[in-house]
């Protein structure tokens, strides 16, 4: 059971230097995202991380947006990051057009809905997230059937970034934000 008070306190007042990020979050999500209140302790580093993820999530990425969201959601699950699971599940649902892949990604090896290309990326995400990383020759060969070397490099960076993010959030006990609700909340009969 988690402690009710965080061991590193989130900022109540965020630095003015984060105003552009805060405005974007409020516009897109209707609120400041929980990790921002912790990253705000070190705004310069947060800007560097934000620029990095912004580049990885660019429209002209060599990685399909659904595949990006799949691996980010999977790494979030492997690292037990409540906030990341919440945020990345929302993005995966938006990009795939339903909750089907969101609900299936935890058991992706047993599911039939994932393409061979998606399965290779998910296996790579699992392998990279293991400590130490477990990347077999067979997995390397499978990745090369679906992705070129530039795309594999970008996929590696994306998975590494998500590990950084998920481990940062999980270590600091940053809570989920309720961004992705898989079932409608049931209201009590009155």
N, C-alpha and C positions, 0 to 999 in steps of 0.2 A: 504494500500500500504506500502510495506516495505521500510525502509530507505535505501538509496543507499550505505551508508558506515556503516559497522558493528559497533555495540556499544562496542563489544569486538573484537579487531583486530586479524585476523589470523596471525600466524607467517609466515614470508617470509623465514626465515632460521630456519630449524628444528634442535633440539638438536641431536648430534651424537649418543646419547644413543638410539635413535629411528631408527637408520640405518637398522637393520634387518626388522622392520615392513615396513619401506619405500621401501626397496628393494623388499619385497614380493608384496606390492601394485603395484609398478611399473611393476613388472613381470606379475602379473595377470590382472591389469586394464590399464596398460600403463601410469599411472599417480599416483601421491600421492592423496589419497582420501581427500576430503575437511575437514572432521572432524579432521583428523590428525593435521591440522594446528591450531586447537583450543586446542585439547587435548595436543599438544606439550608444552603448558604453564605449564603442570604438568606431565612430562614424567613418573614418578614412578607410578602414579595413572593410566595413560594410559596403561602401561604394565600390571597392575593387571586386568584391564578391558579386555584387549586383551587376556590374558591367560584364563579368565573366559569364554569369548565367544568362544575361541578356544576349550575349553573343551566341551561346549554345542554343538558345531558343529562337534564333532568328528565322525568318521566313525562308531564306535560301539555304538552310541547313541541308546537308547531305542525308540526314536521317529523317524519315517520315515522322510527322508530329505524333501519330499514335504510338509508334515504336518508342519515341522519346518519353512519352508519358508512361508507357508500360514499364520501361526499365526504371524510371524514377519512382513509380509506385512500388515496384518490387524491392528496390533497395530500401525504400522507406519501411517496408514490412520487415525486411531482414534486420534492420537496425532498430526496430521497435520505436520509431519516431511517430508519436501520436499526431503532431502537427503535420508532418510530411505526408503521412498516410492520408490524412484529411484533404490537404491541399492538392496533392498529386492525384488522388482519386477523383476529385472534382475536375481537374484538367483532363484526365483520361476519359471520364464520362462525356465531357464536352466534345472532345476530339473524336471519340468513337461513336458518338450519337446515342449511347445507351449506357446502362449500368452493367451490362453483361460481362464485359471484360474486367471491369472493376471488381465484380464479385468472383471472377474466376482466376484472377492473377495469382492469388496466394497458392493455388493448386494447379498452376499452369501446366505442369508435366502430365497431369491426368486429363486435362481438358482438350477438346478437339477443335475449339474455335480459333486457336492461334495458328497462323501460317508458319511455315518452316523458317521464314526470315524472322518473324517475331520470336519463335522458340529459340533460335540461335542467339538473339539479343538478350532474351531472358536468362538463358543458360550462362551467358557471359556476365550479366549483372550478378547472378548468384556466385559465379566463380570469383569475380573481382571483389565481392563483398566479404567473402570468406577470409579468415585470418589464419594463416597467410593465404593470399590469393591462390585459387586452384584452377588454373587454365590448362587443360589437357591439349595434347597435339590434335586429338580428334575434334575438340571444340574450335581450335584455331583453324583447322581445315574447313569445318562447317561454316565458320564466319566468313572465310574467304570465298565460299560459294555464293554468298549473298551480298557481301560488301567489299568495296575496293579498299586499299590501304589507307587512303585519306579518310574515308568514312569510318573505318575501324579505329583510327586515331581519334576522330571526333567522338565516337561512341565511348571510347575509353575515357576521354576527358569528361563526358557527360556523367558516366557512372561514378567516376572519381569525385566529381563535384557533388553529386547527390549523396555520396558517402560522407563528405565533409559536412554538408548541410544537415543530414539526418543525425550524424553523430554529435554535432554541435547542439542541436535542438534536444536530442534525447539526454545528453549529459546534463543539460541545464533544466531538464524537466519542463520544457516548453509545451503547454497543453494544446490539444486540438482546438479548432476555432468553430467547428460546426459548419464548415463550408460544404461538405458533401454528406448528405443524409441519404442513406440507401433506402429507407422506408419512411413514409410520411409519419409524423408524430401522431399518435392516437390521443384524442382529447377524451377526458373522462366524461361519462354520461352524467348530465346534471339534471 
